[in-house]
Amino acid sequence: MKTRIILIGGFRKTITLAKSLLSKGYRVTAINDDPAKCQTLAGVDGLKVILGDGTVPSVLSDAGADNCQIAIALTNKDEDNLIACQLCKKRFNVKKTISLVSSPNKRDFFTNMGIDSVICAVDKITAIIEQQAIVDEIANSIAVAEGKICITEIKIQPDAEVVGKKISEINLPREIIIGFILRGSGSVIPRGNTELRERDTLILISEGGEEDAAVKVLSEKARP
């Protein structure tokens, strides 16, 4: 079953991100409370669009939040992003919630409130661009916050040296955070003692431009 993702709010960044996700085979729904923007969003091939306020449970229900695996809040209001993510998590049991925040000072608060991943747009997000695969189409990245933050997706191949190793045993750059692991049809919250398995998909978050080095470590083949 294809992963279902809901994008809540935003406009230009939503269009760019939706196109990127759709091209990778995800099923994507966008929620926006502006009729004119909804009309433009509806022009994205394959994108389902819902007119309404993403902080309202009935709107989230219409968008299929109960069958959604990932919710991404992209509005320019931190409080709306927080409410939308909390509703998705607590009322609709969405496994992964991601929120933008306007200030790095709010990251800990959002995390303590149960948001799985918090991305800070220091000024504002001007681009969310899918990049080409880094290693043989194993990894894909999107840059946010004018390239200051990078979210990288990498699938662990069966012959990778890291298969069977605990995260604490892997020599990743200090600037790299493993946000979560997609495993089969479910997800795993990574801990130091979490062992990596073949076909795991890791979501990496970095601020220091170390994603290439991390991908190299995670994709290195085991020695015969």
N, C-alpha and C positions, 0 to 999 in steps of 0.2 A: 504494500500500500504506500502510495506517495505521501511524503510528509506534507502536512497542511500548515501554512503560516498565515497569520493575520498581521497586517501592517495597520497601525492605528494612528491616524493623523498624518501630518506632514504633507508635502506636495511634490516638489521637484525631487527631493531625495527619495521620496516614496516611489516615484516613477522609475528612477534609475535602479533602485534596489529591487523593485518588482520585476523589471525586465531581466535583471541578473538572476534572480531566484527562479523565474519561470524558465529561463534558458537552461537551468540545471535540473529541471524536471520537478520542481516543487509545485504544489497547488497553492496559489496565493490569493488572498482576499484583502482588499483595502477598505478601510472605513474612513469617511471624511464627512464633515458636517456642512460643507459648502457645495451646493448643487452644481455650480459652474465647474468647480474642481473635479467633482465626481464625473461630470461629462467628459472632461479631458482624460481622467484616469481610465474611463471605460474604453478609451481608444487604444489602450495597451492590450495587445492580443493575448487572450488567455487569462486576463486579470478579472476576477469577480469584484464588483464594487458595491458597497453598501452606503447609502446616505444616512448619516446619523452621528450622534455623539458617542464616541468610544468609551465614555465613562458610564454609560447607561446599560444595565444588564440586558434589557430587551434587544438593544442594538447588537451587542456582542453575541447574543443568542441567534439573531437573524444572520449574523456573519459566520455562524457555525463554530463558535468558540468551544462548544462541547466536544467537537471532533478535531480540535486543533492541537498540534504538538508544540508549536512555538508562537509566541505573541511578541511583537516588537512595537513599542510605543515611541512615536516619532514627533509628537506635538512640540510646540515651543513653550509649553507650560509644564513645569516640573510636576506640579500637583496633579494635573490631568494624567500624565504618564504614570505616576505612582498609583493613582486610583485604578486606571485601566489595567495595569499589570496585576494589582492585588485582586481585582475581580476575576481576571482570567485564571489566576493561580488558585484562589480559594473557592470561587463559585463554580468555575468550569473545569477545574483540575488540569489546566494547561501545564505540561511538564516543564517548559522552559520559557521564562519571561526575560525580555531585554528592554532596558529603558535608557533613553538619553537624559542627561541632566545638564544644566547650564553651568554648574560650578563643581570643581573637584571636591569642595568641602561637603558636598551632599552625598558623595559616594557611599560612605560608611552608613549613613542614615538609610539610604535606599536598600543597601544590602541587609541591614538589620531588620528592615521591614519585609524581607522575604523575596526581593527581586534577585533573580539568579545572576544576571550580568548587567553592570552599570557602565555606560560609556559617557565620558564627559566631552561635550563640545565646548571648548574653551571660549571661542567667540560664537561661531555657528557652523553648522555643517554645510559645506559648499559642494561636496561631492561624495558620492558613495559609488565607487567604480570597481567593477569586477576586473581582476587582473588575470593574465594568462597563467596557465599551470606553471608552477615553479619546477617540479621534478616529474617529467613524464605524465602530466595530467593528474598526479597524485594530489597536489595541493592547489587550492584556490584561495585568493585573498580579496578582501574589500578594505579600502582605506576610508577612514572617517576622520572627522575633525581636521580637515585640510591636510590629511596624511599623517597627523600626529599619532593616531592610533590605528593599528592594523589588526583585523580579525582574519585568521587563516584557518582553513579547513584542510586536514590531511588524513588520508586513509592509510592505516597500517597494513602493509603488504605481508603475505604469509612468510616470505623469506627475510623479513626485516630482523635486524639484530636485537631490537627492543622487545620482540614478542616474548612474553613470559617474564619480563622484568618488571619490578616495581617502579613507580614513578620516581621515588626517592633515589633509585639506583641509576637513573638516566642523567647524563651530564648536559642538561639544557641550560641555555643562557639565563642568567638571573632575571633579566627583564621579561622573560616569557612566563605567562600564566596559562595553564590548561584550564579553560573555562568549564567545559564539560565534555563527556564522551558519549557518542551515539554508538550503541551496541545492539545489533539486530534491530528489533522494532522498539527497543526501549532506550533509556539513557542512564548514565552512571555519573554521579557526582564524584570527581576525582579526589583522592586522598594520597598521601605519601606512600601508603602500602597497597594502593590499587595496582594490580598487575595488568599490563597491556596485552590484548589478544589480537590475533590476526583479524583483519577486516574492521577493527575499531575505527571510528572516525573521531579524531580529536579536533576540538575547536580551540585554537590558540589565540590569545590576546597579548599584544605587545605594544609598547610605547617607545622602545629604543631602537627600532629598526633591525631587530635580531631575528626576524621571522625566517630569513633564508638559512641562517645557521641552525635554527631549530629544526627546520624541515630536513636539512642534511643529516642531522643526528637521527631523526625519527625514520628516515628512509634508507639509512645505510644497511646494506645487506649483511646477513650473518656470514661469518667466515666458515668455509667448508670444514 
